Amino acid sequence: MKKKYLLAPGPTPVPERTLLAMSGPMIHHRTPQFSEIFAESCELLKDVFQTKNDVMILSASGTGAMEASITNLFSPGDEVLAINGGKFGERWGQISEAYGLTVHWVKVEWGDAVKPAAVKEALDANPNIKAVLAQASETSTTVQHPIEELAQLTKDRDCLLIVDGITAVGVADVPMDKWGVDVMVSGSQKAFMLPSGLAFISLSDKAWAFAETSKCPKYYFNLKKEKKNIAKQTTAYTPAVSLIIGLRESLLMIKEEGLDNVFARHARLAEAARNSMTALGLTLLAPENPSFATTGVYVPEGVNGGAFVKYMRDELGVTMAGGQDHLKGKIFRIAHLGYIDTFDMITAVAAIEMALTKFGHSIEAGKGVAAAQAVLIKGYKSATPA
């Protein structure tokens, strides 16, 4: 028998409590019973997004919410600024171009965070830009971008800040209203501890004003229609009923833990991952602005990263993610978001140590685990005399 551990940055593990909630008998989506679950989920989502505005639930992956933010707010020919510092920064621009928008790119080296000065320079040079498109956490490069600083650049302009928070919302403190983020999107299979299939999106009042003049085609992802239906405690089209039932359970778990405690747990797990890898002499992909959701690590010289990740998954039962595009075969990514705790992280580090040894890389066994434990023990209360 081989027990399996899921430590990839999405999908992430689903708690037993959430699985049990989703395993109940199916209910109809146009009933008071479902409306109660849906309405409670929408209110709980506001708390996690840290916004007073509605958070709409779409039956889609997070990319569906990204697309909805473009189609509902802009018209063909509008100019936007995409921060291209990874696979998902590229996606912002690609979606925009697909709908006829003019994209200005700010290119950032993979592993680095965008410099606000570069964004300001681009905005000053192109005053017709209507939105800055950014990732709070760029999953492909394990970087956290300076969203609070970017919001300062857009707040006094006729320009929106649209943020992919897919591996940030419910992980790190990215308060939408307080910082002045105009659009925030996320997805179910990350910190929300669900299978993939739900996307979330919230718009500021400023963003809703942009929606009044949008001419991009839209039908299924029509946010005005979804907003009207939220007021009636339902969705515009057939929702993913079981996933929303599970969503309420996961959101209740987040509420019970407390949002500040959730952020502290993710920060602690991230610190443990980084410290353990550097203790083993490995190099981090994003040492300066690391994500709280996932840690990227370069494989040692001479080790095939693809084979390394495959070995951990197939032989040790521990699934992590590899690199994408030009980082394929060069890095592995340890996830630490959602339903992951102390002993998942210790398992992850132990598996990496075993795999490194198997691939002929000399390490001091247990050194990484000890470094992780030194951080993780901070999350437990001091022992008291019996």
ZITA-V103741 format. One record per pair of residues at least 12 apart in sequence whose C-alpha atoms are under 7 Angstrom apart, sorted by the first residue. I is the first residue (numbers start at 1). J is the second residue. Records with the same first field share a line. If there is no record, write none. Layout:
BEGIN
I=J  J
END
This chain:
BEGIN
2=317
3=317
4=317  318
5=317  318  319
6=318  319  320
7=318  319  320  334  335  336
8=319  320  321  334  335
9=190  294  335
10=189  190
11=189  190  195  196
12=189  190  193  338
13=193  339
14=193  194  339
15=193  339
18=246  249  250
19=246
21=245  246
22=242  243  245  246
29=241
35=233  234
37=245  248
38=233  234  244
39=233
41=247  248
42=55
44=251
48=169  170
49=169  175  176
50=175  176  177
51=176  177
53=202  203  204
54=202
55=200  201  202
56=200  201  202  226  227
57=198  199  200  201
58=198  199  200
59=197  198  199  239  240
60=197  198  199
61=187  196  197  198  199
62=166  186  187  199
64=199
65=185  199  200  201
66=185
67=95
68=221
70=96
71=216  217  218
72=211  214  216  222  223
73=210  211  214
74=214  215  216
75=214  215  216
76=99  100  101  216
77=100  101  102
78=101  102  130
79=101  102  103  128  129  130
80=102  103  104  129  130  131  132
81=103  104  105  129  131  132  133
82=103  104  105  106  132  133  134
83=105  106  107  133  134
84=105  106  107  108
85=107  108  109  110
86=110  138  140  141
87=140
88=138
89=134  135
92=133
99=216
110=141
111=141  142  143  285  286
112=143  286  289
113=143  144  145  289
114=145
116=149  150
120=153
129=159
130=158  159  160
131=159  160  161  162
132=160  161  162
133=161  162  163
134=162  163  164
135=163  164  165
136=163  164  165  168
137=165  167  168  291
139=167
140=324
141=296
142=286  290  291  294  295  296
143=286  289  290  291
144=289  290  291
148=179
151=179  180  181
155=180
160=182  207
161=181  182  183
162=181  182  183  184
163=183  184  185
164=184  185  186
165=184  185  186
166=185  186  187  190
167=190  191  293
168=293
169=186
170=191
171=191  262  263  266  292  293  337
172=263  292
173=263
182=203  204  206  207
183=202  203  204  207
184=201  202  203
185=200  201  202
186=199  200  201
187=199  200
190=337  338
191=337  338
192=250  338
193=250  338  339
194=246  247
266=292  336  337
267=292
268=375  376
269=336  345  376
270=292  295  336
272=371  372  375  376
273=295  372
274=295
275=371  372
276=368  369  371  372
277=368
279=367  368  371
280=363  367  368
282=297  298  300
283=297  298
284=296  297  298
285=297  298
293=335  336  337
294=333  334  335  336
295=333  334  335
296=331  332  333  334
297=331  332  333
298=330  331  332
299=330  331  332
303=359
304=329
305=322  329  330  331  332
306=322  329
308=355
309=321  322  332
312=351  355
316=351
318=348
320=332  333  334
321=333  334
342=376
346=369  372
349=368  369
350=369
353=365
END
